Amino acid sequence: MIGAKIKHHRESRGWTLRDLARFSRVDHAWLCRLESGERHNMSLQAAARVAQALGVSVDYLAGLTTDPTPARVRQAQEHAQEHHVCLSSVPTP
């Protein structure tokens, strides 16, 4: 389950496993085993790094929500809607 989600989001960005390993600082072989279904879990620290690299939430990777949007992005979107702010005009860090 977690491996399929990682693979889907990695491929949607056009990244190889090596790209994701480099961006997330998670071992390439471990990611390969996750995606192939040989492994089914990972540390919270590794999950957080992979989620951040892919732009999804850890809760999504863990199957706690079907919404891949990270909480900080969701909160910014809600704030923008409440205050009628266009997010595309806000600089990103």
C-alpha positions as CSV (number, residue, x, y, z in Angstrom):
1,M,0.0,0.0,0.0
2,I,2.6,2.5,1.0
3,G,4.9,1.3,-1.8
4,A,2.2,1.8,-4.4
5,K,1.5,5.3,-3.2
6,I,5.2,6.2,-3.3
7,K,5.6,4.7,-6.8
8,H,2.5,6.5,-8.1
9,H,3.7,9.9,-6.9
10,R,7.3,9.3,-7.9
11,E,6.3,8.3,-11.4
12,S,3.9,11.2,-11.7
13,R,6.9,13.5,-11.2
14,G,9.0,11.6,-13.8
15,W,11.5,10.6,-11.1
16,T,13.5,7.4,-10.9
17,L,14.0,5.6,-7.7
18,R,17.4,7.1,-7.5
19,D,16.0,10.5,-7.8
20,L,13.6,10.0,-4.9
21,A,16.4,8.4,-2.9
22,R,18.5,11.5,-3.5
23,F,15.7,14.0,-2.8
24,S,14.5,12.3,0.3
25,R,17.8,11.0,1.7
26,V,16.4,7.5,2.0
27,D,18.3,4.4,0.8
28,H,17.6,3.5,-2.8
29,A,17.4,-0.2,-2.0
30,W,14.9,0.3,0.8
31,L,12.7,2.4,-1.5
32,C,12.9,-0.3,-4.1
33,R,11.8,-3.0,-1.6
34,L,8.9,-0.8,-0.5
35,E,7.7,-0.2,-4.0
36,S,8.0,-3.9,-4.9
37,G,6.0,-4.9,-1.9
38,E,8.9,-6.8,-0.3
39,R,8.7,-4.3,2.7
40,H,5.6,-2.8,4.0
41,N,6.7,-0.3,6.6
42,M,9.3,2.4,7.3
43,S,10.5,4.6,10.1
44,L,8.6,7.8,10.8
45,Q,11.7,9.8,9.9
46,A,12.1,8.1,6.5
47,A,8.3,8.5,5.8
48,A,8.5,12.2,6.6
49,R,11.4,12.7,4.2
50,V,9.8,10.7,1.4
51,A,6.4,12.5,2.0
52,Q,8.1,15.9,1.9
53,A,10.1,15.1,-1.3
54,L,6.9,13.9,-3.0
55,G,4.7,16.8,-1.7
56,V,2.3,14.5,0.2
57,S,1.5,14.0,3.8
58,V,2.8,11.2,6.1
59,D,-0.9,10.5,7.0
60,Y,-1.6,9.9,3.3
61,L,1.3,7.5,3.0
62,A,0.3,5.7,6.1
63,G,-3.3,5.3,4.8
64,L,-4.9,7.5,7.5
65,T,-6.4,9.8,4.9
66,T,-7.2,9.7,1.2
67,D,-6.1,13.3,0.7
68,P,-2.4,13.5,-0.2
69,T,-2.2,17.2,0.5
70,P,0.1,18.0,3.5
71,A,-1.7,19.8,6.4
72,R,0.4,23.0,6.0
73,V,-0.7,23.3,2.4
74,R,-4.3,22.6,3.3
75,Q,-4.2,25.2,6.1
76,A,-2.7,27.8,3.7
77,Q,-5.4,27.1,1.1
78,E,-8.2,27.4,3.8
79,H,-6.7,30.6,5.0
80,A,-6.4,32.0,1.5
81,Q,-10.1,31.2,0.9
82,E,-11.2,32.8,4.1
83,H,-9.3,36.0,3.3
84,H,-9.7,35.9,-0.5
85,V,-5.9,35.7,-1.1
86,C,-4.5,34.3,-4.4
87,L,-1.8,31.8,-3.4
88,S,-0.1,32.1,-6.7
89,S,1.0,35.6,-5.8
90,V,2.5,34.5,-2.5
91,P,6.2,33.6,-2.7
92,T,7.2,30.1,-1.7
93,P,10.1,29.4,0.6
